[in-house]
Amino acid sequence: MHNIITYAEENLVSFAARPFGSVDSLILSWMANLRFPLQAHGLHNWVGMPLRDLFRAELFPTLFQGLWDPDSTKSLLTALAASPRFREVRLMGYTTRNDPDLELQFTAVTFQLRTDLTYVAFGGTDTSLVGWKENFNMTFLSPVPAQTEAARYLTQAASHCAGNLLVGGHSKGGNLAVYAGASVSPEIQSRIRRVYSHDGPGFPQRFLTAPGYQAIRERVEKTVPQDSVVGLLLENETCQVIQSNRHSLLQHDPFSWRVENSAFLPAQLTDDARHWDRTLDGWVDRVSPQEREGFIDAIYDILTTTKAASLEELANHWQTHLPGIAKAAHQLDPDTRDLLSRTFRELRASLRGARTSG
């Protein structure tokens, strides 16, 4: 199957010869998830360094740490470092923050494609519990801290880079890209040529009708796989549906997205995806923002009693953590237990309603 790795291996012409497209965007937005070490001189400031200089064995233990698919990511970096299309792209302005107290997980990096064209990439959710907590906070809070950081970062990148801007990200990074593009000044907005959201969560309706988003609406391109789950959260921008070779939530994996003739293969949303979308919409309609906040906080508090820092750690040691999770759930105060019970009931009701309407 052809995917972003084979695309990087086979498409060797410059961005001047073949314009930047959606597949290029997914590649660079995924690269924003790498853990760039301090030894990568120039990347942590606005001097920059060519992408090919990342292909150094001594950087590998840090670069791929905590990624969802480190082996595929390493194969992608190998192809990019060898490719005349990508190897001279300059990376700069790398920043990352993970603050459990602020419930913030944020990563961004800038790619200078040409002297007059720059791609600003926002990283997606990593395996940290705080990163996933911030994702769920989007169901009751706007903006979340990462969205505020994204708007600030895009403003900073625009001040250091001349010419036109492209903005994008995968998963939460796609949401941050759209939020940032809608929140910067009109002067910076006028330089933005495209905003890419690759299976990124949506927004409250009031955001989509606000002047900031309306100013860039025609330049937003959202791609979701045919069984999308993450990309259908909340209200959505217009979506382009594309093919994946995996199923359900596993389609969120960008290496599963099918590429042919330098473009994603089109598809239609499956019945399961539409059912999931109706279920979430029904749950959001049934449960108040305050109840959503209490529900998510309670689940997070239970999980953090395990002292696990990541979903990966929870999954690898679930038998060890399960007694602590059960004990923490049992020790919840009566009001919180009642909130959890009522919220789960509403989720079941939304599931039944989605089946009936489907």
C-alpha positions as CSV (number, residue, x, y, z in Angstrom):
1,M,0.0,0.0,0.0
2,H,1.2,3.5,-0.8
3,N,1.2,5.9,2.1
4,I,3.2,8.9,3.3
5,I,6.4,6.9,3.5
6,T,6.3,5.7,-0.1
7,Y,5.2,9.3,-1.1
8,A,8.4,10.7,0.5
9,E,10.5,8.0,-1.1
10,E,9.1,8.5,-4.6
11,N,8.4,12.2,-4.9
12,L,11.8,13.8,-5.4
13,V,11.0,17.1,-7.2
14,S,11.2,20.5,-5.4
15,F,8.3,22.5,-4.1
16,A,8.8,24.9,-6.9
17,A,8.3,22.1,-9.5
18,R,5.4,20.5,-7.7
19,P,3.4,22.7,-5.3
20,F,2.9,21.9,-1.7
21,G,-0.1,19.7,-1.1
22,S,-2.1,17.8,1.6
23,V,0.2,14.8,1.7
24,D,3.2,17.1,2.3
25,S,1.2,18.8,5.1
26,L,0.4,15.5,6.8
27,I,4.1,14.5,6.6
28,L,5.4,17.7,8.2
29,S,2.6,17.9,10.8
30,W,3.6,14.4,11.9
31,M,7.2,15.4,12.1
32,A,6.2,18.0,14.6
33,N,5.6,15.2,17.1
34,L,9.3,14.2,17.2
35,R,11.2,15.0,20.4
36,F,14.0,17.3,19.1
37,P,17.0,17.2,21.5
38,L,19.0,20.1,22.6
39,Q,21.9,18.8,20.5
40,A,19.9,19.8,17.4
41,H,21.6,23.2,17.2
42,G,19.6,25.9,15.5
43,L,16.3,24.1,15.8
44,H,15.4,25.6,19.1
45,N,15.9,29.2,17.8
46,W,15.0,30.9,14.5
47,V,18.4,30.2,12.8
48,G,17.2,26.8,11.9
49,M,18.9,23.6,10.6
50,P,18.3,21.5,7.5
51,L,16.0,18.5,7.9
52,R,18.8,16.1,6.7
53,D,20.9,17.0,9.8
54,L,18.3,15.2,12.0
55,F,19.3,11.8,10.5
56,R,22.0,11.1,13.1
57,A,22.0,7.9,15.1
58,E,23.0,9.8,18.3
59,L,19.7,11.7,18.2
60,F,17.5,8.7,17.6
61,P,17.0,7.7,21.3
62,T,15.4,11.1,22.0
63,L,13.7,11.8,18.6
64,F,11.3,8.8,18.7
65,Q,10.7,8.6,22.4
66,G,7.0,8.3,23.4
67,L,5.7,8.3,19.8
68,W,2.7,6.1,18.8
69,D,4.6,4.4,16.0
70,P,8.4,5.0,16.3
71,D,9.3,2.5,13.7
72,S,7.2,4.0,10.9
73,T,8.3,7.5,12.0
74,K,12.0,6.4,11.7
75,S,11.3,5.1,8.2
76,L,9.6,8.4,7.3
77,L,12.5,10.4,8.6
78,T,14.9,8.2,6.6
79,A,13.0,8.9,3.4
80,L,12.8,12.7,4.1
81,A,16.5,13.0,4.9
82,A,17.3,11.3,1.6
83,S,14.8,13.2,-0.5
84,P,15.7,16.3,-2.6
85,R,12.2,17.5,-2.0
86,F,12.5,17.6,1.8
87,R,16.2,17.3,2.9
88,E,17.0,21.0,2.6
89,V,13.8,22.2,4.4
90,R,14.9,24.2,7.4
91,L,13.4,23.4,10.8
92,M,13.3,26.2,13.4
93,G,11.5,27.6,16.3
94,Y,10.9,24.3,18.1
95,T,9.0,24.6,21.3
96,T,7.4,22.1,23.7
97,R,5.5,22.4,27.0
98,N,3.9,19.8,29.2
99,D,2.4,21.3,32.4
100,P,0.0,19.1,34.4
101,D,-0.9,22.1,36.7
102,L,-2.2,24.1,33.7
103,E,-3.4,20.9,32.0
104,L,-1.3,21.9,29.0
105,Q,0.5,19.8,26.4
106,F,1.8,21.8,23.4
107,T,4.4,21.3,20.7
108,A,5.2,23.3,17.6
109,V,7.9,23.6,15.0
110,T,8.3,25.7,11.8
111,F,9.5,24.4,8.4
112,Q,10.9,26.9,5.9
113,L,10.2,25.4,2.5
114,R,11.5,28.4,0.5
115,T,12.5,31.8,1.5
116,D,9.0,33.0,0.6
117,L,7.0,30.0,2.0
118,T,6.8,28.6,5.5
119,Y,4.9,25.8,7.1
120,V,4.0,26.1,10.8
121,A,3.2,22.7,12.3
122,F,1.5,21.9,15.6
123,G,2.1,18.6,17.3
124,G,-0.8,16.3,18.2
125,T,-1.6,14.7,21.5
126,D,1.2,12.5,22.9
127,T,0.7,9.6,25.2
128,S,0.7,11.7,28.4
129,L,-2.4,11.7,30.6
130,V,-2.4,15.5,30.7
131,G,-2.4,15.7,26.9
132,W,-5.5,13.5,26.7
133,K,-7.1,15.4,29.5
134,E,-6.7,18.7,27.6
135,N,-8.3,17.1,24.5
136,F,-11.4,16.2,26.5
137,N,-11.4,19.7,28.1
138,M,-12.3,20.9,24.6
139,T,-15.9,19.6,25.2
140,F,-16.5,22.3,27.8
141,L,-13.7,24.9,27.6
142,S,-12.7,27.3,24.8
143,P,-9.9,28.2,24.5
144,V,-7.9,25.5,26.2
145,P,-4.3,26.5,27.1
146,A,-2.8,24.8,24.0
147,Q,-5.0,26.8,21.7
148,T,-3.9,30.1,23.3
149,E,-0.3,28.9,23.0
150,A,-0.9,28.1,19.3
151,A,-2.1,31.6,18.5
152,R,0.9,33.1,20.3
153,Y,3.3,30.8,18.5
154,L,1.9,31.5,15.0
155,T,2.2,35.2,15.7
156,Q,5.9,34.7,16.7
157,A,6.6,32.5,13.7
158,A,5.1,35.1,11.3
159,S,7.4,37.7,12.8
160,H,10.5,35.6,12.0
161,C,9.5,34.3,8.6
162,A,8.9,36.3,5.4
163,G,6.3,35.6,2.7
164,N,3.3,33.2,2.7
165,L,2.3,30.9,5.5
166,L,0.9,27.4,5.6
167,V,-0.4,26.1,8.9
168,G,-1.3,22.5,9.9
169,G,-1.3,19.6,12.3
170,H,-2.6,16.1,12.9
171,S,-5.1,15.2,15.6
172,K,-5.1,18.0,18.3
173,G,-2.4,19.7,16.2
174,G,-5.0,20.2,13.4
175,N,-7.4,21.8,15.9
176,L,-4.6,24.1,17.1
177,A,-3.7,25.1,13.5
178,V,-7.3,26.1,12.8
179,Y,-7.6,28.0,16.1
180,A,-4.3,29.8,15.6
181,G,-5.2,30.8,12.0
182,A,-8.5,32.2,13.2
183,S,-7.1,34.0,16.1
184,V,-4.1,35.9,14.8
185,S,-4.2,39.5,13.4
186,P,-5.8,40.3,10.1
187,E,-2.3,41.2,8.7
188,I,-1.0,37.7,9.5
189,Q,-4.2,36.1,8.3
190,S,-3.7,37.8,4.9
191,R,-0.4,35.8,4.6
192,I,-2.0,32.4,5.3
193,R,-2.5,30.4,2.1
194,R,-3.9,27.2,3.6
195,V,-4.7,25.7,7.0
196,Y,-4.7,21.9,7.2
197,S,-6.4,19.9,9.9
198,H,-5.7,16.2,9.6
199,D,-8.4,14.4,11.6
200,G,-8.4,17.2,14.2
201,P,-11.3,17.7,16.7
202,G,-13.9,20.3,15.8
203,F,-15.0,23.4,17.7
204,P,-18.0,24.8,19.5
205,Q,-20.5,26.3,17.1
206,R,-19.8,29.9,18.4
207,F,-16.2,29.5,17.2
208,L,-17.2,28.5,13.7
209,T,-19.5,31.5,13.3
210,A,-17.1,34.0,14.8
211,P,-15.4,36.6,12.5
212,G,-11.9,35.2,13.0
213,Y,-12.8,31.8,11.7
214,Q,-15.0,33.2,8.9
215,A,-12.0,35.2,7.7
216,I,-10.1,32.0,6.9
217,R,-12.9,29.5,6.4
218,E,-12.3,29.1,2.6
219,R,-8.7,28.4,3.3
220,V,-9.2,25.6,5.8
221,E,-8.8,22.0,4.5
222,K,-9.9,19.2,6.9
223,T,-9.2,15.6,6.1
224,V,-10.7,12.7,8.0
225,P,-10.6,8.9,7.3
226,Q,-13.8,7.1,6.5
227,D,-14.1,5.6,10.0
228,S,-13.1,8.9,11.8
229,V,-13.7,9.2,15.5
230,V,-11.4,12.0,16.7
231,G,-12.0,14.3,13.7
232,L,-15.8,14.2,14.3
233,L,-15.7,15.5,17.8
234,L,-17.7,18.7,18.4
235,E,-19.0,20.8,15.5
236,N,-17.0,20.4,12.3
237,E,-15.6,22.3,9.4
238,T,-16.3,20.9,6.0
239,C,-14.4,17.6,5.7
240,Q,-12.7,15.7,2.9
241,V,-13.1,12.0,3.6
242,I,-10.1,9.8,2.6
243,Q,-9.2,6.1,2.6
244,S,-7.4,4.2,5.4
245,N,-6.5,0.6,5.5
246,R,-7.3,0.2,9.2
247,H,-10.6,0.2,11.2
248,S,-12.4,2.4,13.6
249,L,-10.1,4.4,16.0
250,L,-7.0,2.9,14.4
251,Q,-7.7,4.9,11.3
252,H,-6.4,7.9,13.2
253,D,-2.9,6.5,12.4
254,P,-1.6,8.7,9.5
255,F,0.5,5.9,8.2
256,S,-2.7,4.0,7.3
257,W,-3.9,6.8,5.0
258,R,-3.8,5.7,1.4
259,V,-1.9,7.8,-1.2
260,E,-2.0,7.6,-5.0
261,N,-0.7,10.0,-7.6
262,S,0.5,12.4,-4.9
263,A,-2.9,12.7,-3.3
264,F,-5.1,11.0,-0.7
265,L,-7.6,8.5,-2.1
266,P,-11.2,9.8,-1.6
267,A,-13.8,7.8,0.4
268,Q,-17.2,8.3,2.1
269,L,-17.9,8.3,5.8
270,T,-19.0,4.8,7.0
271,D,-22.2,4.2,8.9
272,D,-20.2,3.5,12.0
273,A,-18.6,7.0,11.8
274,R,-21.9,8.7,11.3
275,H,-23.3,6.7,14.3
276,W,-20.4,7.8,16.5
277,D,-20.9,11.4,15.4
278,R,-24.6,11.3,16.3
279,T,-23.7,9.7,19.6
280,L,-21.3,12.4,20.6
281,D,-23.6,15.2,19.5
282,G,-26.4,13.6,21.5
283,W,-24.2,13.3,24.6
284,V,-23.0,16.9,24.3
285,D,-26.6,18.1,24.0
286,R,-27.8,16.1,27.0
287,V,-25.0,17.0,29.4
288,S,-24.3,20.5,30.5
289,P,-20.7,22.0,30.2
290,Q,-20.4,21.9,34.0
291,E,-21.4,18.2,34.1
292,R,-18.9,17.4,31.3
293,E,-16.2,19.2,33.2
294,G,-17.0,17.4,36.5
295,F,-17.1,14.0,34.6
296,I,-13.8,14.5,32.9
297,D,-12.1,15.8,36.0
298,A,-13.3,12.8,38.0
299,I,-12.0,10.3,35.5
300,Y,-8.7,12.1,35.3
301,D,-8.4,12.2,39.1
302,I,-9.0,8.5,39.3
303,L,-6.3,7.7,36.7
304,T,-3.7,10.1,38.2
305,T,-3.9,8.3,41.6
306,T,-2.0,5.5,39.8
307,K,1.0,7.9,39.5
308,A,1.2,6.8,35.8
309,A,2.3,9.6,33.6
310,S,1.1,8.2,30.3
311,L,-1.5,6.0,28.7
312,E,1.3,3.8,27.5
313,E,2.4,3.2,31.1
314,L,-1.2,2.5,32.2
315,A,-1.7,0.0,29.4
316,N,1.6,-1.8,30.0
317,H,0.9,-2.2,33.8
318,W,-2.9,-2.2,33.9
319,Q,-3.0,-5.2,36.2
320,T,-0.8,-3.4,38.7
321,H,-2.8,-0.2,38.4
322,L,-6.3,-1.7,38.4
323,P,-6.7,-2.1,42.2
324,G,-5.7,1.5,42.8
325,I,-8.2,2.7,40.2
326,A,-11.0,0.7,41.8
327,K,-10.1,2.0,45.2
328,A,-10.0,5.6,44.0
329,A,-13.4,5.2,42.3
330,H,-14.9,3.7,45.5
331,Q,-13.6,6.6,47.5
332,L,-15.2,9.3,45.4
333,D,-17.6,11.5,47.3
334,P,-21.3,10.7,46.8
335,D,-22.0,13.7,44.6
336,T,-19.1,12.8,42.2
337,R,-20.2,9.2,42.0
338,D,-23.7,10.3,41.2
339,L,-22.4,12.7,38.5
340,L,-20.4,9.8,36.9
341,S,-23.4,7.5,37.0
342,R,-25.7,10.1,35.5
343,T,-23.2,11.0,32.7
344,F,-22.7,7.4,31.8
345,R,-26.5,7.0,31.6
346,E,-26.7,9.9,29.2
347,L,-24.0,8.4,27.1
348,R,-25.9,5.1,26.9
349,A,-29.0,7.1,26.0
350,S,-27.1,8.9,23.2
351,L,-26.0,5.6,21.9
352,R,-29.5,4.3,21.7
353,G,-30.7,7.5,20.1
354,A,-28.0,7.4,17.5
355,R,-29.0,3.8,16.6
356,T,-32.6,4.8,16.3
357,S,-32.0,7.9,14.1
358,G,-29.6,5.8,12.0
